[in-house]
Amino acid sequence: MLRRGDIIQLAGRECIVTMVNESRARAFPTELRQVEVTTSAGRHITFAAKLRPFDISPNSEVPVLRHAGETTAEAFMKRKGKEAYEPRT
């Protein structure tokens, strides 16, 4: 079972588990993802996508790279998590 503060690997990216209950675990990617798009006019645009949380089963069989601890999860939420949790406009 996943624990708060676990650093997991999912889809080739490191993610930190910030919340766990009996039905879900919330995880955030630890690094910004670079996105490249080409417009219909042929312009190439590159930008850093916002961190978005996702929910997985707390019993998921994902590789746990290390346990960083609950204080690390709290610090992550204060530093990066707030910007990722803002509602979309």
Backbone hydrogen bonds, N-H to C=O, Kabsch-Sander energy under -0.5 kcal/mol:
donor,donor_aa,acceptor,acceptor_aa,energy
2,L,58,P,-2.8
5,G,17,V,-3.1
6,D,3,R,-1.9
7,I,66,R,-3.1
8,I,6,D,-0.6
8,I,15,C,-2.8
9,Q,63,P,-2.0
10,L,8,I,-0.5
10,L,13,R,-2.7
13,R,10,L,-1.5
15,C,8,I,-2.6
16,I,28,F,-2.6
17,V,6,D,-2.6
18,T,16,I,-0.6
18,T,26,R,-2.5
19,M,26,R,-1.2
21,N,24,R,-2.5
25,A,56,I,-2.8
26,R,19,M,-2.5
27,A,54,F,-2.7
28,F,16,I,-2.2
30,T,14,E,-2.3
33,R,49,A,-0.7
35,V,47,F,-3.2
37,V,45,I,-2.7
39,T,43,R,-2.5
42,G,39,T,-1.8
45,I,37,V,-3.1
45,I,43,R,-0.5
47,F,35,V,-2.2
49,A,33,R,-3.0
49,A,47,F,-0.6
54,F,27,A,-2.1
56,I,25,A,-2.5
60,S,57,S,-1.8
62,V,60,S,-1.3
65,L,7,I,-2.5
65,L,63,P,-0.8
66,R,7,I,-1.2
68,A,5,G,-2.6
68,A,66,R,-0.7
73,A,69,G,-1.5
74,E,70,E,-2.3
75,A,71,T,-2.4
76,F,72,T,-2.4
77,M,73,A,-2.1
78,K,74,E,-2.0
79,R,75,A,-2.3
80,K,76,F,-2.8
81,G,76,F,-2.3
82,K,77,M,-1.3
84,A,80,K,-1.2
85,Y,81,G,-1.3
86,E,83,E,-0.5
